[in-house]
Structures are given as structure tokens and as C-alpha cells.
Amino acid sequence: MPAASEALARTLARGALPWFAAEFAAARDDGVFTPQWWGDLLYPGSLWPEDTATVAADVDRIAAAAAADRPAAVS
């Protein structure tokens, strides 16, 4: 996972940004985040588009960190 998304996951896991989980889930549910968009953001020129599984795992890790204290996990 790139350093910026790793830092975001750690921040969320500590409980910071309490608004993030709901907004992130809403954006994913509404199709705002596409694998292409997220891959371009996280891996400009280095990994994308060859490895969609890594990009999906990074997005899932951020979602899980954001939803850790919520009753239903974001998937």
C-alpha cells in the first residue's frame, strides 16, 4: 500500500475523521470511486493498470479502517 493511503488507514483506525466512514461508503456505493480513478490516484505511472487486485485491496483496507467502529463494515 502506498505511504499516503497507509497513513490514512492508520489515521482512521485511531478514530480520527469520524465523518470519513459514512462519506467514503456513500461514495463507493454511488460508484464515485472506480478502480481506474483510485489506481491513478494511488499508483500514478508505477503499478496501474496492471494490478487491479492490489488497488482493490488498498481501497478495502481504507474502508475497513474507516468502518472499524461502525456496526456494519463497509465492503
Backbone torsions as a table, in degrees:
resi	resn	phi	psi	omega
1	MET	NA	135.3	178.0
2	PRO	-60.7	155.1	-175.4
3	ALA	-58.1	-40.5	-177.8
4	ALA	-65.1	-43.2	179.8
5	SER	-73.8	-31.0	174.2
6	GLU	-62.4	-44.1	178.6
7	ALA	-64.3	-40.3	177.6
8	LEU	-63.1	-44.6	178.9
9	ALA	-60.3	-42.3	178.2
10	ARG	-64.5	-41.9	179.2
11	THR	-61.2	-44.5	-180.0
12	LEU	-67.1	-40.2	179.8
13	ALA	-62.8	-28.0	177.2
14	ARG	-78.1	-7.8	178.9
15	GLY	95.6	5.6	176.9
16	ALA	-73.8	163.0	178.3
17	LEU	56.3	59.2	-175.5
18	PRO	-59.6	-23.0	178.6
19	TRP	-77.2	-18.6	-170.6
20	PHE	-62.9	-43.2	-174.7
21	ALA	-57.6	-48.1	-178.3
22	ALA	-66.8	-42.2	-179.2
23	GLU	-69.5	-38.4	178.2
24	PHE	-64.9	-45.1	179.2
25	ALA	-62.3	-43.1	179.5
26	ALA	-62.8	-41.8	179.5
27	ALA	-64.6	-42.4	177.6
28	ARG	-65.1	-44.4	-178.8
29	ASP	-63.9	-33.3	-179.5
30	ASP	-85.3	0.5	178.1
31	GLY	77.3	17.5	179.5
32	VAL	-67.1	-41.0	178.9
33	PHE	-89.6	114.9	172.1
34	THR	-103.0	155.8	176.4
35	PRO	-55.9	-38.6	179.5
36	GLN	-62.2	-46.7	-178.5
37	TRP	-62.2	-48.7	-177.4
38	TRP	-65.4	-41.8	178.6
39	GLY	-62.1	-42.3	177.7
40	ASP	-63.3	-36.3	-179.8
41	LEU	-70.5	-47.2	-175.8
42	LEU	-80.6	-34.6	-171.8
43	TYR	-128.3	55.9	-177.8
44	PRO	-60.9	113.1	174.0
45	GLY	74.9	-6.0	-173.9
46	SER	-107.9	-35.4	-175.4
47	LEU	-126.6	-40.4	-175.8
48	TRP	-74.8	142.5	7.9
49	PRO	-101.6	13.3	-173.9
50	GLU	-66.7	-28.5	-170.7
51	ASP	-123.3	78.3	-179.3
52	THR	-70.0	-27.2	-179.8
53	ALA	-64.7	-39.6	178.7
54	THR	-66.2	-43.3	178.8
55	VAL	-61.9	-45.9	179.1
56	ALA	-61.5	-40.5	179.1
57	ALA	-64.9	-38.4	178.0
58	ASP	-64.9	-44.1	178.4
59	VAL	-63.2	-43.0	178.5
60	ASP	-62.6	-38.0	-179.7
61	ARG	-65.7	-41.2	177.8
62	ILE	-65.3	-42.8	179.0
63	ALA	-61.9	-42.7	-179.9
64	ALA	-64.7	-41.8	178.8
65	ALA	-64.3	-39.2	-179.7
66	ALA	-69.2	-31.9	-174.5
67	ALA	-97.9	6.3	-174.3
68	ALA	-56.1	-33.5	-177.7
69	ASP	-101.4	9.6	-179.9
70	ARG	-98.1	151.4	-177.9
71	PRO	-64.1	-35.0	179.5
72	ALA	-117.6	128.7	-178.3
73	ALA	-73.1	149.3	174.5
74	VAL	-82.7	132.6	178.6
75	SER	-125.0	NA	NA
